[in-house]
Amino acid sequence: MTYSKKFPSGLRMVVKKIDGLLSVSMGVLVGTGSCFETEKENGISHFIEHMMFKGTKKRNAFEISDAMDRIGAQVNAFTSKDITCYYAKSTSDHAGEAFEILSDFVLHSVFPEEEMDREKGVVCEEIAMTEDTPDDLCLDVLAEAYFGKEGYGRTILGPAENVRGFTRGDLLGYIEERYNPENIVISFAGNIDEKQAQELVLQNFENALKKREFSSRKKPIALQRASLYKYKEIEQAHIAFAYPSLRREDPLADAAQVVNTIAGGGMSSRLFQKVREQLGLAYTVYSYISSFTEGGLLTVYAGVNPANVDKAQDAIFETIDDFCREKFTKDEFLRGKEQVKSAVILAQENTASQMIAYGKYMLYNDAVLDLEKRVRDIDAMTMEDCERALSLNFNRADMAASIVGKVKKPLKI
């Protein structure tokens, strides 16, 4: 059973009750992330996520962690390009306590100056870690090559100089604008009913909010279709290619996921079999789709010996060209469809995954996600659907590329 409610402030709630469990996952999802930030703000959404755990009006940083540990609850958060999520998981008998703690640090964090100074060091180390993780770095460079330096092209962590310069006033001003009730969804999944969930939200969240006008920022999108490189003293060359794909709610979005699965989504995929198994050019090669409100991109990545960059690129392009020309067999279609369907079904057995899925859907679409319908739609998917989705991906004219390694020039595309 799924229940939703919109409160007078504009805050929305969605509850997925799952009988037979002894736990509940709960989350506060905010519609903000790096794609909404200005150049000077880049990294602030992620830094705020870190600082939320550093003290409130009634708990210091240790007391927040200790309070969750005392009830055996798990708590964490993440920031992406277009969403920030704070979440906890507890046994059902401690759901009220866990949600009160979660609400306390999301609504009442005070951002102590001494904690800000320490956390800036932590986040700068996280940025340095990404610089030392060449596959992650390659994908960040690819985002800039595809989207440019704005919107979805901005990194989630932002540059270290931005982080070091953030003030307490910057954080509070950004929260005042972006953490608006209309831009927040509270999501529950597990052994909790709508009455208890509603009471918890009213008591701990809604009554502490003030209704105010909300005007969401426009995300700048200007596709660059560039090829960029970054020199790094490392043994491998990391290469990636981005092709335009479908927006999050496109009717063919799941068909595109099947196409991606056939192309590079697993060990039986075309890219894995060609680039790794037949030619031995890479240990790691895969593809995946990133879908956003306005569109998406299909990314192909491989880590290769610098001497084999040209061979690997040729093999990737040849595999994709053959795929677009020859399409796919019925066996490939059925295998890909089952993989996509099973991913949806298996996610339903995890309360945290369901909490995030229902919360995201409500945030993006102002509606309740129907996972059962999605499974039915995947079952009803035809080869013709996937052929149409295939025709909408892998457009070479609009692609971008990146390479990270001991290289001094970009890839030719």
C-alpha positions as CSV (number, residue, x, y, z in Angstrom):
1,M,0.0,0.0,0.0
2,T,1.3,3.5,-0.9
3,Y,0.0,6.7,0.6
4,S,0.9,10.3,-0.2
5,K,0.1,13.7,1.3
6,K,0.8,17.4,0.7
7,F,1.0,19.6,3.8
8,P,-0.1,23.3,4.0
9,S,3.5,24.4,3.8
10,G,4.0,22.7,0.4
11,L,5.9,19.8,1.9
12,R,5.1,16.4,0.4
13,M,5.2,12.9,2.0
14,V,5.0,9.5,0.5
15,V,4.7,6.2,2.5
16,K,5.2,2.7,1.1
17,K,4.0,0.3,3.8
18,I,5.5,-3.2,3.6
19,D,4.0,-5.7,5.9
20,G,6.1,-8.5,7.4
21,L,9.2,-6.4,8.1
22,L,10.6,-5.2,11.4
23,S,12.3,-2.1,10.0
24,V,11.7,1.2,8.2
25,S,13.8,3.4,6.0
26,M,13.1,7.2,6.1
27,G,14.5,10.0,4.0
28,V,14.4,13.7,3.5
29,L,14.9,14.4,-0.2
30,V,15.7,17.9,-1.4
31,G,15.6,19.0,-5.0
32,T,19.0,20.5,-5.2
33,G,22.5,19.5,-6.2
34,S,25.5,20.7,-8.3
35,C,23.5,21.3,-11.5
36,F,21.6,24.1,-9.7
37,E,24.7,25.9,-8.4
38,T,26.5,28.9,-9.8
39,E,30.2,28.9,-10.5
40,K,31.0,30.4,-7.1
41,E,28.6,28.1,-5.3
42,N,29.8,24.9,-7.0
43,G,30.2,22.3,-4.2
44,I,27.9,24.0,-1.7
45,S,25.1,21.4,-1.9
46,H,27.6,18.6,-1.0
47,F,29.3,20.7,1.7
48,I,26.0,21.5,3.3
49,E,25.2,17.7,3.3
50,H,28.4,17.2,5.3
51,M,27.8,20.1,7.7
52,M,24.2,18.9,8.6
53,F,25.8,16.3,10.8
54,K,27.9,18.8,12.8
55,G,25.6,20.0,15.4
56,T,22.1,21.4,16.1
57,K,20.5,23.7,18.7
58,K,20.2,20.7,21.1
59,R,22.8,18.1,19.9
60,N,26.5,18.4,19.0
61,A,28.1,16.3,16.3
62,F,28.9,13.4,18.6
63,E,25.4,13.5,20.2
64,I,23.8,13.1,16.7
65,S,25.8,10.0,16.0
66,D,25.4,8.7,19.6
67,A,21.7,9.1,19.5
68,M,21.4,7.1,16.4
69,D,23.8,4.4,17.7
70,R,21.8,4.1,20.9
71,I,18.7,2.9,19.0
72,G,20.7,0.8,16.6
73,A,19.8,3.0,13.6
74,Q,21.9,3.7,10.5
75,V,22.1,7.2,9.2
76,N,23.8,8.7,6.1
77,A,23.3,11.1,3.2
78,F,24.3,11.7,-0.4
79,T,24.4,14.5,-2.9
80,S,24.0,14.1,-6.7
81,K,23.7,16.4,-9.7
82,D,20.1,17.2,-8.9
83,I,19.2,15.8,-5.5
84,T,20.4,15.8,-1.9
85,C,19.1,13.1,0.4
86,Y,19.4,12.5,4.2
87,Y,18.2,9.1,5.3
88,A,18.1,6.7,8.2
89,K,17.0,3.1,8.8
90,S,15.8,1.8,12.1
91,T,13.8,-1.0,13.6
92,S,10.1,-0.1,13.5
93,D,9.8,0.4,17.3
94,H,12.5,3.1,17.1
95,A,11.1,4.9,14.0
96,G,9.8,7.9,15.9
97,E,13.2,8.5,17.6
98,A,15.1,8.0,14.4
99,F,12.9,10.5,12.5
100,E,13.1,13.1,15.3
101,I,17.0,13.0,15.1
102,L,16.9,13.1,11.3
103,S,14.5,16.1,11.4
104,D,16.6,17.8,14.0
105,F,19.8,18.0,12.0
106,V,18.1,18.7,8.7
107,L,16.0,21.6,10.1
108,H,18.0,22.9,13.0
109,S,21.7,22.6,12.2
110,V,23.7,25.6,13.4
111,F,27.0,25.1,11.4
112,P,29.5,25.9,14.1
113,E,32.5,27.8,12.7
114,E,35.1,25.4,14.3
115,E,33.2,22.4,12.7
116,M,33.2,24.2,9.3
117,D,37.0,24.7,9.4
118,R,37.5,21.0,10.2
119,E,35.0,19.8,7.6
120,K,36.5,21.9,4.9
121,G,39.7,19.9,5.4
122,V,37.7,16.6,5.1
123,V,35.9,17.6,1.9
124,C,39.2,18.9,0.3
125,E,40.7,15.5,1.1
126,E,37.6,13.9,-0.6
127,I,38.3,16.1,-3.7
128,A,41.9,15.1,-3.6
129,M,40.8,11.4,-3.4
130,T,38.8,11.9,-6.6
131,E,41.9,13.4,-8.3
132,D,43.7,10.2,-7.4
133,T,40.8,8.0,-8.6
134,P,41.3,8.2,-12.4
135,D,38.1,6.5,-13.5
136,D,36.0,8.9,-11.4
137,L,38.1,11.8,-12.7
138,C,37.6,10.6,-16.3
139,L,33.8,10.7,-15.9
140,D,33.9,14.2,-14.3
141,V,36.0,15.4,-17.3
142,L,33.4,13.7,-19.6
143,A,30.5,15.5,-18.0
144,E,32.3,18.8,-18.7
145,A,33.1,17.7,-22.3
146,Y,29.4,16.9,-22.8
147,F,27.6,19.7,-20.8
148,G,30.3,22.3,-20.5
149,K,31.2,24.0,-17.2
150,E,27.6,24.8,-16.1
151,G,24.6,22.8,-15.0
152,Y,25.1,19.0,-15.2
153,G,28.7,19.7,-16.2
154,R,29.6,20.9,-12.7
155,T,31.2,18.4,-10.4
156,I,29.3,17.4,-7.2
157,L,32.3,18.1,-4.9
158,G,33.2,21.4,-6.6
159,P,36.7,22.9,-6.6
160,A,38.7,23.0,-3.4
161,E,39.1,26.8,-3.5
162,N,35.3,27.1,-3.4
163,V,35.0,24.8,-0.4
164,R,37.7,26.7,1.5
165,G,35.9,30.0,0.8
166,F,32.3,29.0,2.0
167,T,31.0,31.0,4.9
168,R,28.3,30.1,7.4
169,G,26.2,32.9,5.7
170,D,26.7,31.2,2.3
171,L,25.3,27.9,3.7
172,L,22.3,29.5,5.4
173,G,21.4,31.6,2.4
174,Y,21.5,28.6,0.1
175,I,19.4,26.6,2.5
176,E,16.9,29.5,2.7
177,E,16.5,29.5,-1.1
178,R,16.8,25.8,-1.9
179,Y,15.5,23.9,1.2
180,N,12.0,25.3,0.6
181,P,9.1,23.1,1.8
182,E,7.8,22.8,-1.9
183,N,11.3,21.5,-2.8
184,I,11.3,18.7,-0.1
185,V,9.8,15.3,0.0
186,I,9.7,13.0,3.1
187,S,9.7,9.3,2.1
188,F,9.1,6.2,4.2
189,A,9.3,2.6,3.2
190,G,8.9,-0.4,5.5
191,N,6.8,-1.4,8.5
192,I,5.1,2.0,9.1
193,D,1.6,3.0,8.4
194,E,0.5,6.4,7.0
195,K,-1.1,7.6,10.2
196,Q,2.2,7.2,12.2
197,A,4.2,8.6,9.4
198,Q,1.9,11.6,9.1
199,E,2.1,12.3,12.9
200,L,5.9,12.1,12.8
201,V,6.1,14.6,9.9
202,L,3.6,17.0,11.5
203,Q,5.3,16.9,14.9
204,N,8.9,17.1,13.8
205,F,8.9,18.7,10.4
206,E,5.8,20.4,9.1
207,N,5.2,22.4,12.3
208,A,8.7,23.7,12.2
209,L,8.5,25.0,8.6
210,K,7.2,28.2,7.2
211,K,5.4,28.5,3.9
212,R,7.3,30.8,1.6
213,E,7.4,31.5,-2.1
214,F,9.6,29.1,-4.1
215,S,11.1,29.8,-7.5
216,S,13.3,27.0,-8.7
217,R,16.5,27.9,-10.5
218,K,16.8,27.2,-14.2
219,K,19.5,24.7,-15.0
220,P,21.7,26.0,-17.8
221,I,22.1,23.4,-20.5
222,A,24.4,24.0,-23.5
223,L,25.7,20.8,-25.0
224,Q,29.4,21.1,-25.9
225,R,30.1,17.9,-27.8
226,A,33.8,18.3,-26.9
227,S,36.8,16.0,-26.4
228,L,38.8,16.8,-23.3
229,Y,41.9,15.3,-21.7
230,K,43.7,15.5,-18.4
231,Y,47.3,14.5,-17.9
232,K,48.0,12.1,-15.0
233,E,51.1,10.1,-14.1
234,I,49.3,6.8,-14.0
235,E,49.8,3.4,-15.7
236,Q,46.5,3.1,-17.5
237,A,44.6,5.4,-19.8
238,H,41.0,5.9,-18.9
239,I,38.7,6.7,-21.8
240,A,35.0,7.5,-21.9
241,F,32.4,8.5,-24.5
242,A,29.0,10.2,-23.9
243,Y,26.1,9.8,-26.3
244,P,22.8,11.6,-26.0
245,S,20.1,9.4,-24.4
246,L,16.5,9.8,-23.1
247,R,15.1,11.9,-20.3
248,R,14.1,10.3,-17.1
249,E,10.3,9.9,-17.8
250,D,10.5,9.2,-21.5
251,P,8.1,6.4,-22.5
252,L,11.1,4.5,-23.9
253,A,13.4,5.0,-20.9
254,D,13.2,1.4,-19.9
255,A,13.7,0.3,-23.5
256,A,16.8,2.4,-23.5
257,Q,18.0,0.6,-20.4
258,V,17.6,-2.7,-22.2
259,V,19.5,-1.3,-25.1
260,N,22.3,-0.2,-22.7
261,T,22.3,-3.7,-21.1
262,I,22.9,-5.3,-24.5
263,A,25.5,-2.8,-25.4
264,G,27.7,-2.7,-22.3
265,G,25.6,-3.5,-19.2
266,G,27.2,-6.8,-18.2
267,M,29.6,-9.7,-18.9
268,S,27.4,-10.9,-21.8
269,S,27.2,-7.4,-23.4
270,R,28.6,-6.6,-26.8
271,L,31.3,-4.3,-25.5
272,F,32.5,-6.7,-22.8
273,Q,32.7,-9.6,-25.2
274,K,34.5,-7.6,-27.9
275,V,36.9,-5.3,-26.1
276,R,37.8,-7.6,-23.2
277,E,37.0,-11.2,-24.1
278,Q,37.9,-11.2,-27.8
279,L,40.6,-8.5,-28.0
280,G,42.0,-8.4,-24.5
281,L,42.3,-4.6,-24.6
282,A,40.7,-3.8,-21.2
283,Y,40.0,-5.3,-17.8
284,T,37.1,-2.9,-17.2
285,V,34.7,-1.9,-19.9
286,Y,31.0,-1.0,-19.5
287,S,28.3,1.4,-20.3
288,Y,25.5,3.0,-18.3
289,I,22.7,5.6,-18.7
290,S,22.3,8.8,-16.6
291,S,18.8,10.2,-16.9
292,F,17.7,13.7,-15.9
293,T,14.6,15.7,-16.2
294,E,15.6,17.3,-19.5
295,G,17.4,14.5,-21.1
296,G,20.2,11.9,-20.5
297,L,23.4,10.5,-21.7
298,L,24.7,7.0,-22.3
299,T,28.3,6.7,-21.2
300,V,30.9,4.1,-22.4
301,Y,34.0,3.7,-20.2
302,A,37.2,1.6,-20.5
303,G,40.5,1.5,-18.7
304,V,43.3,0.5,-21.1
305,N,47.1,0.4,-21.7
306,P,48.1,3.8,-23.2
307,A,49.6,2.0,-26.2
308,N,46.2,0.5,-26.9
309,V,44.0,3.6,-26.7
310,D,43.5,3.8,-30.5
311,K,42.8,0.1,-30.7
312,A,40.3,0.2,-27.9
313,Q,38.5,3.3,-29.3
314,D,38.3,1.7,-32.7
315,A,36.9,-1.5,-31.1
316,I,34.3,0.5,-29.1
317,F,33.2,2.5,-32.1
318,E,33.1,-0.7,-34.3
319,T,31.0,-2.5,-31.8
320,I,28.5,0.4,-31.4
321,D,28.3,0.9,-35.2
322,D,27.6,-2.8,-35.7
323,F,25.0,-2.7,-33.0
324,C,23.2,0.3,-34.6
325,R,23.3,-1.3,-38.0
326,E,22.5,-5.0,-37.1
327,K,20.4,-4.2,-34.1
328,F,20.1,-7.2,-31.7
329,T,18.9,-10.8,-31.6
330,K,15.7,-12.0,-29.9
331,D,17.9,-13.7,-27.3
332,E,19.8,-10.5,-26.5
333,F,16.5,-8.7,-26.2
334,L,15.0,-11.2,-23.9
335,R,18.1,-11.4,-21.8
336,G,18.4,-7.6,-21.5
337,K,14.7,-7.2,-20.6
338,E,15.0,-9.8,-17.8
339,Q,18.0,-8.0,-16.4
340,V,16.2,-4.7,-16.4
341,K,13.1,-6.2,-14.9
342,S,15.0,-8.1,-12.2
343,A,16.8,-4.9,-11.2
344,V,13.5,-3.2,-10.6
345,I,12.1,-6.2,-8.7
346,L,15.2,-6.8,-6.5
347,A,15.2,-3.2,-5.6
348,Q,11.7,-3.6,-4.1
349,E,13.2,-6.0,-1.6
350,N,15.3,-3.2,-0.1
351,T,13.5,-0.6,1.9
352,A,16.2,2.0,1.4
353,S,16.0,1.6,-2.3
354,Q,12.2,1.8,-2.3
355,M,12.3,4.9,0.0
356,I,14.7,6.7,-2.4
357,A,12.7,5.5,-5.5
358,Y,9.3,6.7,-4.2
359,G,10.8,9.9,-2.8
360,K,12.6,10.8,-6.1
361,Y,9.5,10.1,-8.2
362,M,7.4,12.3,-5.9
363,L,10.0,15.0,-6.0
364,Y,10.4,15.0,-9.8
365,N,6.8,14.2,-10.9
366,D,4.6,15.2,-8.0
367,A,3.0,11.8,-8.2
368,V,3.2,8.3,-6.6
369,L,5.4,5.8,-8.3
370,D,3.7,2.6,-9.5
371,L,6.4,0.0,-9.4
372,E,4.0,-2.8,-10.2
373,K,2.9,-1.0,-13.4
374,R,6.5,-0.4,-14.3
375,V,7.2,-4.2,-14.1
376,R,4.1,-4.8,-16.2
377,D,5.3,-2.3,-18.8
378,I,8.7,-4.0,-19.0
379,D,7.0,-7.3,-19.5
380,A,4.9,-5.8,-22.3
381,M,8.0,-4.2,-23.9
382,T,8.6,-5.3,-27.5
383,M,11.7,-5.6,-29.7
384,E,10.3,-2.8,-31.8
385,D,10.3,-0.6,-28.6
386,C,14.0,-1.3,-28.1
387,E,14.8,-0.7,-31.8
388,R,13.2,2.7,-31.5
389,A,15.2,3.4,-28.3
390,L,18.4,2.2,-30.1
391,S,17.8,4.7,-32.9
392,L,17.6,7.5,-30.3
393,N,21.0,6.6,-28.7
394,F,24.6,6.5,-30.1
395,N,24.4,9.6,-32.2
396,R,28.0,10.2,-33.2
397,A,27.3,13.8,-34.2
398,D,26.4,14.8,-30.7
399,M,28.9,12.7,-28.7
400,A,31.7,13.9,-26.3
401,A,34.8,12.2,-25.1
402,S,37.4,12.3,-22.3
403,I,40.7,10.7,-21.6
404,V,42.8,10.7,-18.4
405,G,46.4,9.4,-18.3
406,K,49.9,10.1,-19.6
407,V,48.4,11.9,-22.6
408,K,48.9,15.3,-24.0
409,K,46.0,15.5,-26.5
410,P,42.3,14.6,-26.5
411,L,40.7,11.7,-28.3
412,K,39.6,12.2,-31.9
413,I,35.8,11.9,-32.3
